[in-house]
Amino acid sequence: MSETDDLDRPAPDDANEADAAEQRAALDETVDGPGTAAPLPEEANEADAAEQRREVPVDEDDYR
């Protein structure tokens, strides 16, 4: 079963309407992702560039 096979089924009665709509919305394919990074300059260290391209998740417990 594919993740999109159940899009024609109604959401459960206890589901929040906004959440259900967001989960059924199509993905925006134009969002920049890891595959759309700029080319690596010749003088850049590959390890440094790879580390800088990594996305750091937000830690809600880490309040500053």
PyMOL Python script that loads the backbone (N, CA, C, O; Angstrom):
from pymol import cmd

cmd.read_pdbstr("""\
ATOM      1  N   MET A   1       0.844  -1.185   0.000  1.00  0.00           N
ATOM      2  CA  MET A   1       0.000   0.000   0.000  1.00  0.00           C
ATOM      3  C   MET A   1       0.882   1.239   0.000  1.00  0.00           C
ATOM      4  O   MET A   1       1.817   1.338   0.795  1.00  0.00           O
ATOM      5  N   SER A   2       0.601   2.153  -0.858  1.00  0.00           N
ATOM      6  CA  SER A   2       1.349   3.400  -0.949  1.00  0.00           C
ATOM      7  C   SER A   2       0.831   4.403   0.074  1.00  0.00           C
ATOM      8  O   SER A   2      -0.290   4.282   0.568  1.00  0.00           O
ATOM      9  N   GLU A   3       1.658   5.392   0.383  1.00  0.00           N
ATOM     10  CA  GLU A   3       1.243   6.415   1.348  1.00  0.00           C
ATOM     11  C   GLU A   3       0.072   7.246   0.838  1.00  0.00           C
ATOM     12  O   GLU A   3      -0.650   7.847   1.633  1.00  0.00           O
ATOM     13  N   THR A   4      -0.125   7.289  -0.473  1.00  0.00           N
ATOM     14  CA  THR A   4      -1.188   8.114  -1.044  1.00  0.00           C
ATOM     15  C   THR A   4      -2.411   7.315  -1.464  1.00  0.00           C
ATOM     16  O   THR A   4      -3.340   7.877  -2.044  1.00  0.00           O
ATOM     17  N   ASP A   5      -2.432   6.024  -1.185  1.00  0.00           N
ATOM     18  CA  ASP A   5      -3.568   5.197  -1.589  1.00  0.00           C
ATOM     19  C   ASP A   5      -4.853   5.537  -0.844  1.00  0.00           C
ATOM     20  O   ASP A   5      -5.941   5.254  -1.347  1.00  0.00           O
ATOM     21  N   ASP A   6      -4.758   6.134   0.333  1.00  0.00           N
ATOM     22  CA  ASP A   6      -5.948   6.374   1.148  1.00  0.00           C
ATOM     23  C   ASP A   6      -6.431   7.825   1.108  1.00  0.00           C
ATOM     24  O   ASP A   6      -7.181   8.238   1.992  1.00  0.00           O
ATOM     25  N   LEU A   7      -6.024   8.601   0.116  1.00  0.00           N
ATOM     26  CA  LEU A   7      -6.414  10.010   0.061  1.00  0.00           C
ATOM     27  C   LEU A   7      -7.901  10.198  -0.191  1.00  0.00           C
ATOM     28  O   LEU A   7      -8.456  11.241   0.155  1.00  0.00           O
ATOM     29  N   ASP A   8      -8.554   9.211  -0.787  1.00  0.00           N
ATOM     30  CA  ASP A   8      -9.981   9.359  -1.063  1.00  0.00           C
ATOM     31  C   ASP A   8     -10.847   8.977   0.132  1.00  0.00           C
ATOM     32  O   ASP A   8     -12.058   9.194   0.102  1.00  0.00           O
ATOM     33  N   ARG A   9     -10.252   8.413   1.182  1.00  0.00           N
ATOM     34  CA  ARG A   9     -11.010   8.070   2.386  1.00  0.00           C
ATOM     35  C   ARG A   9     -11.187   9.304   3.259  1.00  0.00           C
ATOM     36  O   ARG A   9     -10.274  10.124   3.350  1.00  0.00           O
ATOM     37  N   PRO A  10     -12.335   9.456   3.901  1.00  0.00           N
ATOM     38  CA  PRO A  10     -12.547  10.615   4.783  1.00  0.00           C
ATOM     39  C   PRO A  10     -11.685  10.510   6.038  1.00  0.00           C
ATOM     40  O   PRO A  10     -11.308   9.416   6.459  1.00  0.00           O
ATOM     41  N   ALA A  11     -11.383  11.655   6.620  1.00  0.00           N
ATOM     42  CA  ALA A  11     -10.601  11.694   7.860  1.00  0.00           C
ATOM     43  C   ALA A  11     -11.459  11.170   9.009  1.00  0.00           C
ATOM     44  O   ALA A  11     -12.684  11.286   8.961  1.00  0.00           O
ATOM     45  N   PRO A  12     -10.844  10.602  10.033  1.00  0.00           N
ATOM     46  CA  PRO A  12     -11.613  10.137  11.198  1.00  0.00           C
ATOM     47  C   PRO A  12     -12.365  11.295  11.853  1.00  0.00           C
ATOM     48  O   PRO A  12     -11.961  12.452  11.735  1.00  0.00           O
ATOM     49  N   ASP A  13     -13.461  10.976  12.543  1.00  0.00           N
ATOM     50  CA  ASP A  13     -14.288  12.008  13.173  1.00  0.00           C
ATOM     51  C   ASP A  13     -13.536  12.796  14.237  1.00  0.00           C
ATOM     52  O   ASP A  13     -13.818  13.976  14.442  1.00  0.00           O
ATOM     53  N   ASP A  14     -12.585  12.164  14.917  1.00  0.00           N
ATOM     54  CA  ASP A  14     -11.865  12.852  15.988  1.00  0.00           C
ATOM     55  C   ASP A  14     -10.628  13.609  15.493  1.00  0.00           C
ATOM     56  O   ASP A  14      -9.896  14.181  16.300  1.00  0.00           O
ATOM     57  N   ALA A  15     -10.387  13.619  14.184  1.00  0.00           N
ATOM     58  CA  ALA A  15      -9.215  14.308  13.639  1.00  0.00           C
ATOM     59  C   ALA A  15      -9.469  15.810  13.555  1.00  0.00           C
ATOM     60  O   ALA A  15     -10.557  16.251  13.187  1.00  0.00           O
ATOM     61  N   ASN A  16      -8.450  16.582  13.902  1.00  0.00           N
ATOM     62  CA  ASN A  16      -8.512  18.030  13.767  1.00  0.00           C
ATOM     63  C   ASN A  16      -8.586  18.355  12.275  1.00  0.00           C
ATOM     64  O   ASN A  16      -7.813  17.811  11.486  1.00  0.00           O
ATOM     65  N   GLU A  17      -9.505  19.233  11.884  1.00  0.00           N
ATOM     66  CA  GLU A  17      -9.709  19.540  10.471  1.00  0.00           C
ATOM     67  C   GLU A  17      -8.462  20.095   9.802  1.00  0.00           C
ATOM     68  O   GLU A  17      -8.118  19.686   8.693  1.00  0.00           O
ATOM     69  N   ALA A  18      -7.780  21.025  10.468  1.00  0.00           N
ATOM     70  CA  ALA A  18      -6.581  21.641   9.894  1.00  0.00           C
ATOM     71  C   ALA A  18      -5.466  20.612   9.729  1.00  0.00           C
ATOM     72  O   ALA A  18      -4.765  20.611   8.718  1.00  0.00           O
ATOM     73  N   ASP A  19      -5.302  19.738  10.719  1.00  0.00           N
ATOM     74  CA  ASP A  19      -4.268  18.704  10.633  1.00  0.00           C
ATOM     75  C   ASP A  19      -4.553  17.744   9.484  1.00  0.00           C
ATOM     76  O   ASP A  19      -3.652  17.383   8.727  1.00  0.00           O
ATOM     77  N   ALA A  20      -5.802  17.337   9.362  1.00  0.00           N
ATOM     78  CA  ALA A  20      -6.172  16.409   8.296  1.00  0.00           C
ATOM     79  C   ALA A  20      -5.941  17.041   6.927  1.00  0.00           C
ATOM     80  O   ALA A  20      -5.456  16.375   6.013  1.00  0.00           O
ATOM     81  N   ALA A  21      -6.284  18.318   6.779  1.00  0.00           N
ATOM     82  CA  ALA A  21      -6.086  19.003   5.503  1.00  0.00           C
ATOM     83  C   ALA A  21      -4.599  19.116   5.179  1.00  0.00           C
ATOM     84  O   ALA A  21      -4.197  18.927   4.031  1.00  0.00           O
ATOM     85  N   GLU A  22      -3.790  19.421   6.181  1.00  0.00           N
ATOM     86  CA  GLU A  22      -2.349  19.553   5.959  1.00  0.00           C
ATOM     87  C   GLU A  22      -1.734  18.213   5.562  1.00  0.00           C
ATOM     88  O   GLU A  22      -0.860  18.161   4.696  1.00  0.00           O
ATOM     89  N   GLN A  23      -2.180  17.148   6.182  1.00  0.00           N
ATOM     90  CA  GLN A  23      -1.630  15.828   5.875  1.00  0.00           C
ATOM     91  C   GLN A  23      -2.030  15.354   4.488  1.00  0.00           C
ATOM     92  O   GLN A  23      -1.307  14.569   3.873  1.00  0.00           O
ATOM     93  N   ARG A  24      -3.152  15.808   3.992  1.00  0.00           N
ATOM     94  CA  ARG A  24      -3.607  15.395   2.672  1.00  0.00           C
ATOM     95  C   ARG A  24      -3.153  16.340   1.565  1.00  0.00           C
ATOM     96  O   ARG A  24      -3.342  16.039   0.386  1.00  0.00           O
ATOM     97  N   ALA A  25      -2.559  17.473   1.919  1.00  0.00           N
ATOM     98  CA  ALA A  25      -2.105  18.438   0.918  1.00  0.00           C
ATOM     99  C   ALA A  25      -0.922  17.868   0.139  1.00  0.00           C
ATOM    100  O   ALA A  25      -0.121  17.103   0.675  1.00  0.00           O
ATOM    101  N   ALA A  26      -0.828  18.248  -1.119  1.00  0.00           N
ATOM    102  CA  ALA A  26       0.293  17.804  -1.948  1.00  0.00           C
ATOM    103  C   ALA A  26       1.577  18.487  -1.488  1.00  0.00           C
ATOM    104  O   ALA A  26       1.558  19.617  -1.000  1.00  0.00           O
ATOM    105  N   LEU A  27       2.680  17.784  -1.652  1.00  0.00           N
ATOM    106  CA  LEU A  27       3.966  18.361  -1.284  1.00  0.00           C
ATOM    107  C   LEU A  27       4.369  19.424  -2.287  1.00  0.00           C
ATOM    108  O   LEU A  27       4.081  19.306  -3.478  1.00  0.00           O
ATOM    109  N   ASP A  28       5.033  20.455  -1.808  1.00  0.00           N
ATOM    110  CA  ASP A  28       5.549  21.507  -2.670  1.00  0.00           C
ATOM    111  C   ASP A  28       6.933  21.081  -3.139  1.00  0.00           C
ATOM    112  O   ASP A  28       7.885  21.092  -2.358  1.00  0.00           O
ATOM    113  N   GLU A  29       7.048  20.713  -4.381  1.00  0.00           N
ATOM    114  CA  GLU A  29       8.314  20.199  -4.907  1.00  0.00           C
ATOM    115  C   GLU A  29       9.335  21.302  -5.179  1.00  0.00           C
ATOM    116  O   GLU A  29      10.482  20.995  -5.504  1.00  0.00           O
ATOM    117  N   THR A  30       8.959  22.569  -5.056  1.00  0.00           N
ATOM    118  CA  THR A  30       9.891  23.658  -5.343  1.00  0.00           C
ATOM    119  C   THR A  30      10.709  24.067  -4.132  1.00  0.00           C
ATOM    120  O   THR A  30      11.571  24.938  -4.248  1.00  0.00           O
ATOM    121  N   VAL A  31      10.471  23.475  -2.987  1.00  0.00           N
ATOM    122  CA  VAL A  31      11.215  23.811  -1.779  1.00  0.00           C
ATOM    123  C   VAL A  31      12.659  23.367  -1.939  1.00  0.00           C
ATOM    124  O   VAL A  31      12.933  22.260  -2.402  1.00  0.00           O
ATOM    125  N   ASP A  32      13.578  24.242  -1.552  1.00  0.00           N
ATOM    126  CA  ASP A  32      14.991  23.897  -1.628  1.00  0.00           C
ATOM    127  C   ASP A  32      15.299  22.762  -0.676  1.00  0.00           C
ATOM    128  O   ASP A  32      14.932  22.811   0.498  1.00  0.00           O
ATOM    129  N   GLY A  33      15.945  21.780  -1.160  1.00  0.00           N
ATOM    130  CA  GLY A  33      16.336  20.646  -0.336  1.00  0.00           C
ATOM    131  C   GLY A  33      17.825  20.396  -0.457  1.00  0.00           C
ATOM    132  O   GLY A  33      18.539  21.187  -1.073  1.00  0.00           O
ATOM    133  N   PRO A  34      18.296  19.321   0.116  1.00  0.00           N
ATOM    134  CA  PRO A  34      19.722  19.053   0.077  1.00  0.00           C
ATOM    135  C   PRO A  34      20.263  18.845  -1.335  1.00  0.00           C
ATOM    136  O   PRO A  34      21.458  19.035  -1.563  1.00  0.00           O
ATOM    137  N   GLY A  35      19.426  18.464  -2.276  1.00  0.00           N
ATOM    138  CA  GLY A  35      19.888  18.244  -3.639  1.00  0.00           C
ATOM    139  C   GLY A  35      20.010  19.507  -4.464  1.00  0.00           C
ATOM    140  O   GLY A  35      20.469  19.445  -5.604  1.00  0.00           O
ATOM    141  N   THR A  36      19.613  20.659  -3.926  1.00  0.00           N
ATOM    142  CA  THR A  36      19.641  21.905  -4.689  1.00  0.00           C
ATOM    143  C   THR A  36      20.727  22.856  -4.207  1.00  0.00           C
ATOM    144  O   THR A  36      20.630  24.062  -4.433  1.00  0.00           O
ATOM    145  N   ALA A  37      21.751  22.340  -3.554  1.00  0.00           N
ATOM    146  CA  ALA A  37      22.816  23.186  -3.020  1.00  0.00           C
ATOM    147  C   ALA A  37      23.656  23.758  -4.160  1.00  0.00           C
ATOM    148  O   ALA A  37      23.756  23.172  -5.238  1.00  0.00           O
ATOM    149  N   ALA A  38      24.249  24.907  -3.894  1.00  0.00           N
ATOM    150  CA  ALA A  38      25.115  25.556  -4.871  1.00  0.00           C
ATOM    151  C   ALA A  38      26.352  24.694  -5.105  1.00  0.00           C
ATOM    152  O   ALA A  38      26.736  23.909  -4.238  1.00  0.00           O
ATOM    153  N   PRO A  39      26.977  24.837  -6.271  1.00  0.00           N
ATOM    154  CA  PRO A  39      28.187  24.054  -6.528  1.00  0.00           C
ATOM    155  C   PRO A  39      29.294  24.413  -5.539  1.00  0.00           C
ATOM    156  O   PRO A  39      29.373  25.546  -5.062  1.00  0.00           O
ATOM    157  N   LEU A  40      30.124  23.457  -5.246  1.00  0.00           N
ATOM    158  CA  LEU A  40      31.209  23.617  -4.284  1.00  0.00           C
ATOM    159  C   LEU A  40      32.368  24.376  -4.925  1.00  0.00           C
ATOM    160  O   LEU A  40      32.876  23.947  -5.962  1.00  0.00           O
ATOM    161  N   PRO A  41      32.804  25.504  -4.332  1.00  0.00           N
ATOM    162  CA  PRO A  41      33.966  26.218  -4.879  1.00  0.00           C
ATOM    163  C   PRO A  41      35.216  25.338  -4.801  1.00  0.00           C
ATOM    164  O   PRO A  41      35.323  24.494  -3.911  1.00  0.00           O
ATOM    165  N   GLU A  42      36.144  25.526  -5.712  1.00  0.00           N
ATOM    166  CA  GLU A  42      37.341  24.691  -5.760  1.00  0.00           C
ATOM    167  C   GLU A  42      38.167  24.783  -4.491  1.00  0.00           C
ATOM    168  O   GLU A  42      38.759  23.788  -4.074  1.00  0.00           O
ATOM    169  N   GLU A  43      38.222  25.959  -3.862  1.00  0.00           N
ATOM    170  CA  GLU A  43      39.080  26.147  -2.694  1.00  0.00           C
ATOM    171  C   GLU A  43      38.429  25.678  -1.389  1.00  0.00           C
ATOM    172  O   GLU A  43      39.079  25.697  -0.344  1.00  0.00           O
ATOM    173  N   ALA A  44      37.164  25.260  -1.427  1.00  0.00           N
ATOM    174  CA  ALA A  44      36.468  24.840  -0.208  1.00  0.00           C
ATOM    175  C   ALA A  44      36.827  23.402   0.151  1.00  0.00           C
ATOM    176  O   ALA A  44      36.959  22.542  -0.720  1.00  0.00           O
ATOM    177  N   ASN A  45      36.981  23.160   1.438  1.00  0.00           N
ATOM    178  CA  ASN A  45      37.218  21.818   1.946  1.00  0.00           C
ATOM    179  C   ASN A  45      35.891  21.063   1.872  1.00  0.00           C
ATOM    180  O   ASN A  45      34.874  21.558   2.358  1.00  0.00           O
ATOM    181  N   GLU A  46      35.887  19.883   1.275  1.00  0.00           N
ATOM    182  CA  GLU A  46      34.642  19.130   1.077  1.00  0.00           C
ATOM    183  C   GLU A  46      33.957  18.781   2.394  1.00  0.00           C
ATOM    184  O   GLU A  46      32.730  18.834   2.488  1.00  0.00           O
ATOM    185  N   ALA A  47      34.738  18.424   3.412  1.00  0.00           N
ATOM    186  CA  ALA A  47      34.153  18.063   4.710  1.00  0.00           C
ATOM    187  C   ALA A  47      33.490  19.272   5.357  1.00  0.00           C
ATOM    188  O   ALA A  47      32.402  19.151   5.919  1.00  0.00           O
ATOM    189  N   ASP A  48      34.132  20.436   5.285  1.00  0.00           N
ATOM    190  CA  ASP A  48      33.545  21.651   5.855  1.00  0.00           C
ATOM    191  C   ASP A  48      32.255  22.022   5.135  1.00  0.00           C
ATOM    192  O   ASP A  48      31.266  22.382   5.773  1.00  0.00           O
ATOM    193  N   ALA A  49      32.263  21.934   3.810  1.00  0.00           N
ATOM    194  CA  ALA A  49      31.077  22.278   3.032  1.00  0.00           C
ATOM    195  C   ALA A  49      29.929  21.321   3.345  1.00  0.00           C
ATOM    196  O   ALA A  49      28.781  21.749   3.464  1.00  0.00           O
ATOM    197  N   ALA A  50      30.233  20.029   3.479  1.00  0.00           N
ATOM    198  CA  ALA A  50      29.191  19.051   3.794  1.00  0.00           C
ATOM    199  C   ALA A  50      28.601  19.317   5.167  1.00  0.00           C
ATOM    200  O   ALA A  50      27.390  19.208   5.358  1.00  0.00           O
ATOM    201  N   GLU A  51      29.449  19.666   6.123  1.00  0.00           N
ATOM    202  CA  GLU A  51      28.968  19.955   7.474  1.00  0.00           C
ATOM    203  C   GLU A  51      28.086  21.204   7.488  1.00  0.00           C
ATOM    204  O   GLU A  51      27.085  21.244   8.203  1.00  0.00           O
ATOM    205  N   GLN A  52      28.443  22.208   6.717  1.00  0.00           N
ATOM    206  CA  GLN A  52      27.669  23.447   6.684  1.00  0.00           C
ATOM    207  C   GLN A  52      26.337  23.265   5.975  1.00  0.00           C
ATOM    208  O   GLN A  52      25.399  24.016   6.246  1.00  0.00           O
ATOM    209  N   ARG A  53      26.225  22.308   5.090  1.00  0.00           N
ATOM    210  CA  ARG A  53      24.970  22.060   4.374  1.00  0.00           C
ATOM    211  C   ARG A  53      23.983  21.241   5.190  1.00  0.00           C
ATOM    212  O   ARG A  53      22.794  21.210   4.874  1.00  0.00           O
ATOM    213  N   ARG A  54      24.464  20.578   6.235  1.00  0.00           N
ATOM    214  CA  ARG A  54      23.596  19.746   7.071  1.00  0.00           C
ATOM    215  C   ARG A  54      22.603  20.606   7.830  1.00  0.00           C
ATOM    216  O   ARG A  54      22.970  21.624   8.416  1.00  0.00           O
ATOM    217  N   GLU A  55      21.345  20.192   7.816  1.00  0.00           N
ATOM    218  CA  GLU A  55      20.300  20.916   8.534  1.00  0.00           C
ATOM    219  C   GLU A  55      20.285  20.468   9.988  1.00  0.00           C
ATOM    220  O   GLU A  55      20.303  19.273  10.284  1.00  0.00           O
ATOM    221  N   VAL A  56      20.252  21.436  10.885  1.00  0.00           N
ATOM    222  CA  VAL A  56      20.224  21.141  12.314  1.00  0.00           C
ATOM    223  C   VAL A  56      18.779  21.244  12.784  1.00  0.00           C
ATOM    224  O   VAL A  56      18.161  22.299  12.639  1.00  0.00           O
ATOM    225  N   PRO A  57      18.230  20.166  13.347  1.00  0.00           N
ATOM    226  CA  PRO A  57      16.841  20.221  13.809  1.00  0.00           C
ATOM    227  C   PRO A  57      16.696  21.143  15.015  1.00  0.00           C
ATOM    228  O   PRO A  57      17.619  21.280  15.818  1.00  0.00           O
ATOM    229  N   VAL A  58      15.544  21.766  15.130  1.00  0.00           N
ATOM    230  CA  VAL A  58      15.260  22.650  16.251  1.00  0.00           C
ATOM    231  C   VAL A  58      14.965  21.800  17.478  1.00  0.00           C
ATOM    232  O   VAL A  58      14.123  20.903  17.433  1.00  0.00           O
ATOM    233  N   ASP A  59      15.654  22.082  18.564  1.00  0.00           N
ATOM    234  CA  ASP A  59      15.429  21.375  19.820  1.00  0.00           C
ATOM    235  C   ASP A  59      14.609  22.291  20.715  1.00  0.00           C
ATOM    236  O   ASP A  59      15.134  23.261  21.261  1.00  0.00           O
ATOM    237  N   GLU A  60      13.324  21.987  20.868  1.00  0.00           N
ATOM    238  CA  GLU A  60      12.443  22.858  21.643  1.00  0.00           C
ATOM    239  C   GLU A  60      12.806  22.883  23.118  1.00  0.00           C
ATOM    240  O   GLU A  60      12.432  23.816  23.829  1.00  0.00           O
ATOM    241  N   ASP A  61      13.532  21.870  23.591  1.00  0.00           N
ATOM    242  CA  ASP A  61      13.947  21.845  24.994  1.00  0.00           C
ATOM    243  C   ASP A  61      15.146  22.746  25.248  1.00  0.00           C
ATOM    244  O   ASP A  61      15.421  23.100  26.394  1.00  0.00           O
ATOM    245  N   ASP A  62      15.858  23.118  24.199  1.00  0.00           N
ATOM    246  CA  ASP A  62      17.049  23.955  24.333  1.00  0.00           C
ATOM    247  C   ASP A  62      16.643  25.419  24.191  1.00  0.00           C
ATOM    248  O   ASP A  62      16.672  25.975  23.093  1.00  0.00           O
ATOM    249  N   TYR A  63      16.270  26.028  25.290  1.00  0.00           N
ATOM    250  CA  TYR A  63      15.831  27.424  25.279  1.00  0.00           C
ATOM    251  C   TYR A  63      17.029  28.323  25.507  1.00  0.00           C
ATOM    252  O   TYR A  63      17.844  28.060  26.391  1.00  0.00           O
ATOM    253  N   ARG A  64      17.142  29.364  24.732  1.00  0.00           N
ATOM    254  CA  ARG A  64      18.284  30.277  24.896  1.00  0.00           C
ATOM    255  C   ARG A  64      17.811  31.602  25.384  1.00  0.00           C
ATOM    256  O   ARG A  64      18.618  32.510  25.586  1.00  0.00           O
TER     257      ARG A  64
END
""", "prot")
cmd.dss("prot")
cmd.show_as("cartoon", "prot")
cmd.util.cbc("prot")
cmd.orient("prot")
